[in-house]
Amino acid sequence: MEAPCLANLPVPLYGSVMGLSGLAIALTRSDIVPGSEMAGNALLLVTTGWFLVFTIAYLVKLVRFPEEVRKEFNHPVRMNFFPAISISLLLLAIGWLPLVPNLSLFLWVFGTVLHFLLLLRTLRVWLFRGLPLQSFNPAWFIPVVGTLIVPIAGVHHMPAEVSWFFFSVGLVYWIALLGITLSRIIFHGGLPPKLLPTLFILIAPPAVAFLAYLQLGGAIDTLARLLYFNALFTTILVLSFADRFLRLPFFLSHLAYTFPVAAMTLASYRFQQATGSEPFGWIGDGFLCLLIFICIVVAVRTIRAARAGEFCVAEDAG
């Protein structure tokens, strides 16, 4: 990798690991086509390899260009993507849980500890740096979403109270950030085109919270229905903006399309499993087809952008 490309290697590329991990897990939960579980396991292996390759490259960047990493770590937008590293570990832990439980445990412990440290650092910046409201966007949900992912594999690895701790933090901060997000978008000029795809991130907190709540022993009760149907409405709302998304040139933020749709796919399958209501399985199948299509398109355009050297240019907007 050439020095300019390495120096500007963007940490938001970890969003690709999140999206591919979500797709791999969704495929293993689906019987939409024969062999989907095998395809999901194969994709999980590929995604793990991609995570390792990208992490090694980013560590080399840290060694050779520490100042560039420091700039990203302190950037008001890009700093929120560093928890995508720990979220990637947590998602891989979920994927490997039924296959190699010991590997899942290692990934989960490392991912949980790292995410907790990154969450504390992120909240410290939010509370004491005095960031301008214009820097706020849905990417700020990423650290919060990670705390909601912890319980999904966590209930298999640690006492339930550990998972309840993270679930409680995520649920409360999601609600708080949602109010700030709506205020920022509605009353302060909306999002710039480059950040419009991050609207998909709004789907993830309620969808993941629903999955975590059921893992923690919750039934399909009032809270579960509130979480699932809020996620379903948010998905419908965001998809209704398709005309705006289709007019956008390609940005790295397009990776934000992938994981939230994967979370909604898994939530629909889980709702169908818990209620026995077949239509929700069909909804899950529909979201899975959409997810596969999105992942293919985003992957092709990401590879094309990388080959064109578009990631080798420093950007201020993250």
N, C-alpha and C positions, 0 to 999 in steps of 0.2 A: 504494500500500500504506500503510495507516495506521501511525502510529508504534509503537503497542504490538505490532502484528504484526511489523513490521520488527525491533524490538528483540529479539523472542523468536524470530526466524526460526531454526529448528534446523538445525545442520550435519548431523545424521543424515539429512536429506532427500537428501543426495548418494547415499544407498543406493538411491534410485529411479533415478538415472542408472546405477548399477552393474547393477541388475536389468534395466532396459530395454536396456542395451548387451549384456548377456549373452543376452537373448532375441533381439535383432537378429542377433547373430553365429550363434546356434543355428539360426535360420531360414534363414540363407544356407548352412548346412552340411547342411540337411535337404531331402529330396525327398518329405516325407510328404504334401504336397498340391501341386498345380501352382501355380506362381507364388510359392512360399515364399521363393525367393531374392529376388525383386523386393520382396516384403513386408518381408523383412529389411533390404534396402537403404533402403526408405522409412522404416522404423522407426529405422534408424541416423541418418538425416537429422533426423527429429523429435527423437530423443534428444540429438543434438548441439545443436539449437536449445534444448531444455530445459536442457541443461547451461549454455549461455551465459546464458540468462535468469536461472537461479537463481544463477549466479556473480556476475552484475552486481548482483542484489539483495543478495547476501551482502557484496559489496564496499561497497555503499551502507551496509549495516548497520555495517561496519567503520569507515567514515568518520563516521557519525552517532552510533553507539553503541559506541565502542571498548571501553568497560568491559564491556559484555555479551559481546563477542567474547572478551575476556580471561578472563572467567569460564568460558566454554565451553572455552577453550584449556587452562585449568588444572583443569577438572572431571575427577575420577578416572575417570568413565565416558565422557563426551562427548569428551574429548581424543583418544580412540582412533578417533573418526569423522573427524577432520581428514585422515588419510591416505586416506579415501574420495574426497577431491578428486583426489589424484594417481592413485589407482586408476581413477577415472572417465576421466582423460586416457589412461591406458595401455590401457583397454578400447576407447575410441574409436579409438586408434591401431591396434589389432588389426582393428577393423571397417573402417577406411578403407584398410588396407594394400593390398588388391587393387584398390581403386577409385581412390584418389589417393595414391600412395606418398609424395609430398613432404609432404602434409598429415599422413600417418601418422608420418613422420620427425619433424616439428615437435612433434606431440602426444607422441610417445614420449620425445624428449629432454627436453621440459619436464616431463612426468609423472615420468620417472625421476629427474631432479635434485631435483624437489620432494619426491618420495617418500623419497629418500635422506635429505634434510634433516629431514623429519618423523619418519622412523624414528630418526635419531640423537637428536632431541629427546625422542621418546617413551621410548626406552631410558634416557636421562638421568633422566627423571622416575621411571621404574620403579626405577632403581638407587639414587637419592639422596633421594627424597622420603619413603620409608617409608610407602607406601600401606597401608591396612588390607586384610586378605585379603577382607573382605566386599565390597570395591569391585571385586574381580576377577570377570570374566564373559567369555563367549566373544567379546565385541566386542574384547577385547585381541588376538585373532588378526588383526584387520584390517591393522595395519601389516606383519605377517609375510606375509599373503597377497599383498600388493602386490609384495614382492620376488620371489615365485614367478611373478607375472604378467609381470614385466619381460622374461624371455627369449622369450615367445611371439612378440612382434613384434621383440624386440631382436636376434635372430639375423639378421634381414634388414637391420638398420640399423647395427650395430656389430660389431667382432670378437667371436667366440664367448666369449672369456675374460671380457668384461664381463657377459654373461648368466650364465656359470658362477659369477661372483662373487655375483650376487644370488640365484641358485638355491641355492647352498651356504648362504648366510645364512638364507634362508627355511626350508630343510629342517631345519636344526639347531634353529632357534628354534621351529619348529612342534612338534617332538618335545618340547622342554623345556616349552613352554606347555601341551601336552596333559596332561602329568603334573600340573601345577599346577591345571588346570581340573578334572580328575577329583577331585583332593583337595578342592578348594574346594566342589564340588557334593555330593560324597558325605559328607564329614566336617564340613561347616560350614553346615548348614541349607538347602542347595539354593538355587536362584535364586528371587528374588521374581517374581510373575506378570508384571510389566512386562518382565522380561528373559528370560522363558522362550523367546520366539521366536528369541533369539540362539543357541540350541542348533543351529539350522540352519547357523550359521557353521562348525561343526565339520566339515561336509562339504567346505568349500571348499579347505582346504590340501592334502589328498591328491589331490583331483580336479585342481586347478590344477597341482600338482607333477607329476602324471602327464603332463599336456599339455606342460608346460615341458620335462620330461625327453626326450620324443620330439622336440620341436623342437630340442633340443641334440644330436640325433643318436643318442639311445638307441633300442634295439630293444625288442621285447616280451620282455624278459628277466626275471630274478627281481625286480629293483627295480621295474620297470614294473608287473608283476603285483601286487606288494605294495602299491604306491600305488593302483592302480585298484580292487583288490578291497577295500582298506581303505575307500576312498571309497564303494564300493557298499554295504558293510556299514553304514557310518555313516549313509548315506542311509536304508536300511531301518530302522535303529534309531530314527532321529529321526522317520520317518514313523509308526512304531508308537506314538508319543506323540500321535497326531492327536486322540484323545479329550480330552486336556488342552488342546491348542491351540484346539480348537473352542469350548471353554467360556470363552476369554479375551475380555474386551472389547477394542476396537481400541486398540492402542498404536502409536506411531511405529516401535517395534522390529519390527512385522510386516513392514517392508521387508526384514528379514533373511531372509525366506523365499525371495526371488527369485534373487539372484545365485548362491547355492550350488547351487540346483537347475539353473540354467543351466550352471554348471561341470560338474555331473554329466552333463548332457545331452551336452555337447561331449566329455567324456571317453569316454562310451559310443560315440558316433559315431567317435571317433578309434581306440578299441580295435577296433571292427568293421573299420575301414578297414585297420588294421595287421595284423590277423589273418585277415581274410576270413571271420570267423565271423558269419553272418547274425543269430543270436539277439541279439547285442549291438546290432545296428542296431535291432532291435525294442525293446530296452530303451531305447535313445536316443529312439525315437519316443514311447514311453510317458512318459518324463521330459519330453519337449517338450510333450506334451499337458497334463501336470500343470503345467508351467511357464506355459503360456499361461493356464490357468485361474487359477493363483495370481496372475499379474500383473494379470489383469482384476479379480479380487476386491480385491486390495490397492490397485490404482489407484482403483477406485470408492470404497473406504472412506477412502483418503487424501484424495481430492477432497472427499468429504462432510465429513470432519473439518476440512479447511481452510476450507470454506465456513461451517462452524459456529463458526469462530474458535478451535478447540481448540489451534492452534499459536500463538495470540497470548498464551498464558499461560506465565509462567516456571515451569519445573519443576526440581526439585533432582535427580531421579533420572536425567536424561538420556534 
